[in-house]
Amino acid sequence: MMTKLNSFEMLPSESANEMYSCLNVLVEDVNGLGLTQMQPSDVVRKILSVLPIDKYGHIVTMLYQGDLSTATPTQIFGKINAHEMYMHITPQDGS
C-alpha cells in the first residue's frame, strides 16, 4: 500500500476532484492497515506534491506559504477547486 501511495500521481486526464477521490481511497487503505496512520498534514503535502506545476503552480506556491501543519485536506482541496473554477482548468482528453 505504501508503495502505491508513494508512487501516486495525478493523471493529465483527471480533475483535482478525481485525484483527491483516488488519494482518499489510498489513505484510507493505509490507515486501515493500522501499521502507520497518515496525518492530515501528510495528506495535504501529498496533494500539493502531485499537482502539475503548469496548471497549479500559482496556487501551490500560495498554499506552501501558509501553515500546512494545521490545514486540513478539505480546506486545501477547496482552495484548489476554486482555483480550477477561476482558471477554467478542465481535465485533458487522453488515456
Residue pairs with C-beta under 8 A, 6 or more apart in sequence:
1 26
1 29
1 30
1 33
2 30
2 36
4 26
5 26
5 27
5 30
5 46
8 22
8 23
8 26
8 46
8 50
9 50
10 16
10 19
10 50
10 51
10 52
11 19
12 52
12 91
12 92
12 94
13 91
13 92
13 93
13 94
13 95
14 22
14 91
15 84
15 89
15 90
15 91
16 51
16 56
16 77
16 80
16 81
16 84
16 89
17 77
17 81
18 91
19 47
19 50
19 51
20 47
20 73
20 77
23 43
23 46
23 47
23 50
27 38
27 43
30 36
30 38
31 37
31 38
40 71
40 72
40 73
41 68
41 69
41 70
41 71
43 73
44 68
44 71
44 72
44 73
44 76
45 68
47 73
47 76
47 77
47 80
48 60
48 63
48 64
48 68
48 76
51 59
51 60
51 80
53 60
55 87
55 89
56 80
56 83
56 89
58 83
59 79
59 80
59 83
63 71
63 76
63 79
68 76
83 89
